[in-house]
């Protein structure tokens, strides 16, 4: 598989995945997990395998771009 083919697959698959796994019992379970975790504004989170990003809205008050930008700065030096 090449990168172009991967982009086509994910462009088609991601909306279907999001629709199926972000509704019904999956959405209910996701909400419950993040309520139980009780993430605070000053918490540090390593989110491995973020996939299509469906969990990110449940992390309130976080700016994920800070870490991404810091990493890009390190890679450029």
N, CA, C and O atoms as a GROMACS GRO file, in nm:
protein
  308
    1UNK      N    1   0.084  -0.119   0.000
    1UNK     CA    2   0.000   0.000   0.000
    1UNK      C    3   0.088   0.124   0.000
    1UNK      O    4   0.188   0.130   0.072
    2UNK      N    5   0.052   0.221  -0.078
    2UNK     CA    6   0.129   0.346  -0.079
    2UNK      C    7   0.052   0.456  -0.008
    2UNK      O    8  -0.064   0.438   0.028
    3UNK      N    9   0.116   0.570   0.012
    3UNK     CA   10   0.056   0.680   0.086
    3UNK      C   11  -0.071   0.731   0.018
    3UNK      O   12  -0.168   0.764   0.087
    4UNK      N   13  -0.073   0.738  -0.113
    4UNK     CA   14  -0.192   0.784  -0.186
    4UNK      C   15  -0.311   0.692  -0.159
    4UNK      O   16  -0.423   0.738  -0.136
    5UNK      N   17  -0.286   0.563  -0.164
    5UNK     CA   18  -0.393   0.465  -0.139
    5UNK      C   19  -0.443   0.476   0.005
    5UNK      O   20  -0.563   0.467   0.029
    6UNK      N   21  -0.352   0.496   0.101
    6UNK     CA   22  -0.392   0.513   0.242
    6UNK      C   23  -0.484   0.634   0.258
    6UNK      O   24  -0.584   0.626   0.329
    7UNK      N   25  -0.451   0.743   0.192
    7UNK     CA   26  -0.535   0.863   0.200
    7UNK      C   27  -0.676   0.835   0.149
    7UNK      O   28  -0.774   0.882   0.207
    8UNK      N   29  -0.688   0.761   0.042
    8UNK     CA   30  -0.819   0.727  -0.014
    8UNK      C   31  -0.897   0.640   0.085
    8UNK      O   32  -1.015   0.665   0.112
    9UNK      N   33  -0.831   0.539   0.138
    9UNK     CA   34  -0.897   0.448   0.233
    9UNK      C   35  -0.948   0.526   0.354
    9UNK      O   36  -1.064   0.511   0.394
   10UNK      N   37  -0.861   0.609   0.413
   10UNK     CA   38  -0.901   0.682   0.534
   10UNK      C   39  -1.006   0.788   0.505
   10UNK      O   40  -1.090   0.816   0.591
   11UNK      N   41  -1.002   0.847   0.388
   11UNK     CA   42  -1.104   0.946   0.352
   11UNK      C   43  -1.242   0.881   0.346
   11UNK      O   44  -1.342   0.944   0.381
   12UNK      N   45  -1.248   0.758   0.301
   12UNK     CA   46  -1.375   0.685   0.292
   12UNK      C   47  -1.412   0.624   0.428
   12UNK      O   48  -1.527   0.631   0.470
   13UNK      N   49  -1.314   0.566   0.496
   13UNK     CA   50  -1.341   0.491   0.618
   13UNK      C   51  -1.368   0.581   0.738
   13UNK      O   52  -1.456   0.549   0.819
   14UNK      N   53  -1.295   0.692   0.754
   14UNK     CA   54  -1.305   0.775   0.874
   14UNK      C   55  -1.448   0.822   0.902
   14UNK      O   56  -1.491   0.812   1.017
   15UNK      N   57  -1.523   0.873   0.806
   15UNK     CA   58  -1.660   0.916   0.837
   15UNK      C   59  -1.750   0.799   0.882
   15UNK      O   60  -1.834   0.817   0.970
   16UNK      N   61  -1.732   0.682   0.823
   16UNK     CA   62  -1.810   0.565   0.863
   16UNK      C   63  -1.773   0.523   1.005
   16UNK      O   64  -1.860   0.492   1.087
   17UNK      N   65  -1.645   0.521   1.032
   17UNK     CA   66  -1.596   0.487   1.165
   17UNK      C   67  -1.651   0.585   1.268
   17UNK      O   68  -1.705   0.544   1.371
   18UNK      N   69  -1.639   0.715   1.240
   18UNK     CA   70  -1.688   0.817   1.333
   18UNK      C   71  -1.838   0.803   1.356
   18UNK      O   72  -1.883   0.816   1.470
   19UNK      N   73  -1.913   0.778   1.253
   19UNK     CA   74  -2.058   0.764   1.268
   19UNK      C   75  -2.092   0.644   1.357
   19UNK      O   76  -2.175   0.654   1.448
   20UNK      N   77  -2.028   0.533   1.331
   20UNK     CA   78  -2.060   0.410   1.405
   20UNK      C   79  -2.012   0.415   1.550
   20UNK      O   80  -2.087   0.381   1.642
   21UNK      N   81  -1.887   0.458   1.570
   21UNK     CA   82  -1.828   0.452   1.704
   21UNK      C   83  -1.853   0.578   1.787
   21UNK      O   84  -1.810   0.584   1.902
   22UNK      N   85  -1.920   0.677   1.731
   22UNK     CA   86  -1.951   0.798   1.807
   22UNK      C   87  -2.101   0.813   1.828
   22UNK      O   88  -2.153   0.924   1.836
   23UNK      N   89  -2.168   0.702   1.838
   23UNK     CA   90  -2.312   0.704   1.863
   23UNK      C   91  -2.349   0.584   1.950
   23UNK      O   92  -2.269   0.492   1.969
   24UNK      N   93  -2.469   0.586   2.000
   24UNK     CA   94  -2.522   0.473   2.076
   24UNK      C   95  -2.437   0.433   2.194
   24UNK      O   96  -2.389   0.519   2.268
   25UNK      N   97  -2.416   0.303   2.213
   25UNK     CA   98  -2.343   0.255   2.331
   25UNK      C   99  -2.196   0.298   2.332
   25UNK      O  100  -2.138   0.312   2.440
   26UNK      N  101  -2.137   0.318   2.216
   26UNK     CA  102  -1.998   0.360   2.211
   26UNK      C  103  -1.981   0.502   2.264
   26UNK      O  104  -1.888   0.530   2.339
   27UNK      N  105  -2.071   0.591   2.225
   27UNK     CA  106  -2.066   0.729   2.274
   27UNK      C  107  -2.094   0.734   2.424
   27UNK      O  108  -2.028   0.808   2.497
   28UNK      N  109  -2.189   0.656   2.468
   28UNK     CA  110  -2.221   0.650   2.610
   28UNK      C  111  -2.100   0.603   2.692
   28UNK      O  112  -2.069   0.661   2.796
   29UNK      N  113  -2.033   0.500   2.645
   29UNK     CA  114  -1.915   0.447   2.714
   29UNK      C  115  -1.802   0.550   2.714
   29UNK      O  116  -1.734   0.566   2.816
   30UNK      N  117  -1.780   0.618   2.602
   30UNK     CA  118  -1.675   0.720   2.593
   30UNK      C  119  -1.702   0.832   2.692
   30UNK      O  120  -1.610   0.875   2.762
   31UNK      N  121  -1.825   0.880   2.700
   31UNK     CA  122  -1.859   0.986   2.795
   31UNK      C  123  -1.836   0.940   2.938
   31UNK      O  124  -1.782   1.016   3.019
   32UNK      N  125  -1.876   0.818   2.970
   32UNK     CA  126  -1.861   0.765   3.105
   32UNK      C  127  -1.713   0.754   3.143
   32UNK      O  128  -1.676   0.786   3.256
   33UNK      N  129  -1.631   0.708   3.052
   33UNK     CA  130  -1.488   0.694   3.080
   33UNK      C  131  -1.426   0.829   3.115
   33UNK      O  132  -1.350   0.839   3.212
   34UNK      N  133  -1.459   0.932   3.037
   34UNK     CA  134  -1.398   1.062   3.064
   34UNK      C  135  -1.455   1.128   3.188
   34UNK      O  136  -1.387   1.209   3.250
   35UNK      N  137  -1.576   1.096   3.226
   35UNK     CA  138  -1.630   1.145   3.353
   35UNK      C  139  -1.558   1.079   3.470
   35UNK      O  140  -1.526   1.145   3.569
   36UNK      N  141  -1.532   0.950   3.458
   36UNK     CA  142  -1.463   0.876   3.564
   36UNK      C  143  -1.319   0.925   3.578
   36UNK      O  144  -1.267   0.936   3.690
   37UNK      N  145  -1.253   0.955   3.466
   37UNK     CA  146  -1.114   0.999   3.471
   37UNK      C  147  -1.099   1.133   3.542
   37UNK      O  148  -0.996   1.160   3.604
   38UNK      N  149  -1.201   1.218   3.533
   38UNK     CA  150  -1.201   1.348   3.601
   38UNK      C  151  -1.072   1.425   3.572
   38UNK      O  152  -0.999   1.460   3.665
   39UNK      N  153  -1.046   1.451   3.446
   39UNK     CA  154  -0.925   1.520   3.402
   39UNK      C  155  -0.933   1.668   3.442
   39UNK      O  156  -1.032   1.736   3.412
   40UNK      N  157  -0.830   1.716   3.508
   40UNK     CA  158  -0.823   1.856   3.552
   40UNK      C  159  -0.754   1.941   3.445
   40UNK      O  160  -0.688   1.889   3.355
   41UNK      N  161  -0.770   2.072   3.457
   41UNK     CA  162  -0.712   2.165   3.360
   41UNK      C  163  -0.560   2.157   3.355
   41UNK      O  164  -0.501   2.183   3.250
   42UNK      N  165  -0.496   2.122   3.468
   42UNK     CA  166  -0.349   2.116   3.470
   42UNK      C  167  -0.296   1.974   3.451
   42UNK      O  168  -0.177   1.949   3.473
   43UNK      N  169  -0.381   1.882   3.412
   43UNK     CA  170  -0.338   1.744   3.390
   43UNK      C  171  -0.251   1.734   3.265
   43UNK      O  172  -0.270   1.808   3.169
   44UNK      N  173  -0.156   1.643   3.270
   44UNK     CA  174  -0.076   1.613   3.152
   44UNK      C  175  -0.123   1.479   3.098
   44UNK      O  176  -0.133   1.381   3.171
   45UNK      N  177  -0.151   1.476   2.968
   45UNK     CA  178  -0.210   1.357   2.907
   45UNK      C  179  -0.126   1.316   2.787
   45UNK      O  180  -0.093   1.399   2.702
   46UNK      N  181  -0.094   1.189   2.780
   46UNK     CA  182  -0.033   1.132   2.662
   46UNK      C  183  -0.142   1.050   2.593
   46UNK      O  184  -0.183   0.946   2.644
   47UNK      N  185  -0.186   1.098   2.481
   47UNK     CA  186  -0.295   1.032   2.411
   47UNK      C  187  -0.237   0.952   2.295
   47UNK      O  188  -0.204   1.009   2.190
   48UNK      N  189  -0.224   0.823   2.313
   48UNK     CA  190  -0.163   0.736   2.213
   48UNK      C  191  -0.273   0.680   2.125
   48UNK      O  192  -0.374   0.631   2.174
   49UNK      N  193  -0.253   0.686   1.995
   49UNK     CA  194  -0.351   0.631   1.902
   49UNK      C  195  -0.478   0.712   1.898
   49UNK      O  196  -0.587   0.658   1.914
   50UNK      N  197  -0.465   0.842   1.876
   50UNK     CA  198  -0.580   0.931   1.880
   50UNK      C  199  -0.678   0.905   1.765
   50UNK      O  200  -0.793   0.950   1.771
   51UNK      N  201  -0.635   0.836   1.662
   51UNK     CA  202  -0.725   0.798   1.552
   51UNK      C  203  -0.789   0.919   1.486
   51UNK      O  204  -0.720   1.011   1.444
   52UNK      N  205  -0.920   0.919   1.478
   52UNK     CA  206  -0.991   1.028   1.412
   52UNK      C  207  -1.018   1.144   1.506
   52UNK      O  208  -1.079   1.243   1.466
   53UNK      N  209  -0.972   1.135   1.628
   53UNK     CA  210  -0.985   1.244   1.724
   53UNK      C  211  -1.118   1.252   1.796
   53UNK      O  212  -1.151   1.356   1.852
   54UNK      N  213  -1.194   1.146   1.796
   54UNK     CA  214  -1.328   1.147   1.857
   54UNK      C  215  -1.325   1.171   2.007
   54UNK      O  216  -1.422   1.221   2.065
   55UNK      N  217  -1.213   1.136   2.072
   55UNK     CA  218  -1.204   1.157   2.216
   55UNK      C  219  -1.164   1.299   2.255
   55UNK      O  220  -1.188   1.341   2.368
   56UNK      N  221  -1.105   1.372   2.164
   56UNK     CA  222  -1.052   1.504   2.197
   56UNK      C  223  -1.155   1.603   2.251
   56UNK      O  224  -1.120   1.681   2.339
   57UNK      N  225  -1.279   1.603   2.204
   57UNK     CA  226  -1.376   1.698   2.261
   57UNK      C  227  -1.404   1.674   2.410
   57UNK      O  228  -1.457   1.763   2.477
   58UNK      N  229  -1.371   1.557   2.460
   58UNK     CA  230  -1.397   1.527   2.600
   58UNK      C  231  -1.285   1.576   2.692
   58UNK      O  232  -1.296   1.568   2.814
   59UNK      N  233  -1.178   1.628   2.634
   59UNK     CA  234  -1.068   1.683   2.712
   59UNK      C  235  -1.085   1.834   2.710
   59UNK      O  236  -1.041   1.901   2.616
   60UNK      N  237  -1.149   1.887   2.812
   60UNK     CA  238  -1.184   2.028   2.816
   60UNK      C  239  -1.064   2.114   2.854
   60UNK      O  240  -0.983   2.078   2.939
   61UNK      N  241  -1.055   2.229   2.788
   61UNK     CA  242  -0.954   2.327   2.825
   61UNK      C  243  -0.812   2.291   2.788
   61UNK      O  244  -0.718   2.344   2.847
   62UNK      N  245  -0.795   2.203   2.693
   62UNK     CA  246  -0.661   2.163   2.653
   62UNK      C  247  -0.629   2.220   2.516
   62UNK      O  248  -0.714   2.223   2.427
   63UNK      N  249  -0.506   2.265   2.500
   63UNK     CA  250  -0.458   2.313   2.371
   63UNK      C  251  -0.357   2.212   2.320
   63UNK      O  252  -0.239   2.218   2.356
   64UNK      N  253  -0.401   2.122   2.236
   64UNK     CA  254  -0.311   2.016   2.189
   64UNK      C  255  -0.204   2.072   2.096
   64UNK      O  256  -0.104   2.005   2.071
   65UNK      N  257  -0.224   2.193   2.043
   65UNK     CA  258  -0.127   2.249   1.951
   65UNK      C  259   0.002   2.287   2.021
   65UNK      O  260   0.107   2.294   1.956
   66UNK      N  261   0.000   2.311   2.152
   66UNK     CA  262   0.121   2.349   2.224
   66UNK      C  263   0.225   2.239   2.211
   66UNK      O  264   0.340   2.266   2.176
   67UNK      N  265   0.187   2.117   2.238
   67UNK     CA  266   0.280   2.005   2.229
   67UNK      C  267   0.322   1.982   2.084
   67UNK      O  268   0.439   1.959   2.057
   68UNK      N  269   0.227   1.989   1.994
   68UNK     CA  270   0.259   1.968   1.852
   68UNK      C  271   0.358   2.073   1.804
   68UNK      O  272   0.454   2.041   1.734
   69UNK      N  273   0.335   2.198   1.842
   69UNK     CA  274   0.425   2.305   1.798
   69UNK      C  275   0.563   2.291   1.860
   69UNK      O  276   0.664   2.317   1.794
   70UNK      N  277   0.569   2.249   1.986
   70UNK     CA  278   0.698   2.228   2.051
   70UNK      C  279   0.775   2.118   1.980
   70UNK      O  280   0.896   2.130   1.960
   71UNK      N  281   0.707   2.013   1.944
   71UNK     CA  282   0.772   1.902   1.875
   71UNK      C  283   0.824   1.945   1.739
   71UNK      O  284   0.934   1.907   1.699
   72UNK      N  285   0.745   2.024   1.666
   72UNK     CA  286   0.789   2.071   1.535
   72UNK      C  287   0.912   2.159   1.548
   72UNK      O  288   1.002   2.152   1.464
   73UNK      N  289   0.917   2.242   1.652
   73UNK     CA  290   1.032   2.329   1.674
   73UNK      C  291   1.157   2.247   1.698
   73UNK      O  292   1.263   2.281   1.647
   74UNK      N  293   1.146   2.139   1.776
   74UNK     CA  294   1.260   2.054   1.805
   74UNK      C  295   1.308   1.983   1.678
   74UNK      O  296   1.428   1.965   1.659
   75UNK      N  297   1.214   1.942   1.594
   75UNK     CA  298   1.252   1.872   1.472
   75UNK      C  299   1.321   1.963   1.374
   75UNK      O  300   1.403   1.916   1.294
   76UNK      N  301   1.292   2.091   1.377
   76UNK     CA  302   1.352   2.186   1.282
   76UNK      C  303   1.491   2.226   1.322
   76UNK      O  304   1.567   2.276   1.238
   77UNK      N  305   1.528   2.207   1.449
   77UNK     CA  306   1.662   2.248   1.494
   77UNK      C  307   1.762   2.138   1.481
   77UNK      O  308   1.879   2.156   1.515
   0.00000   0.00000   0.00000
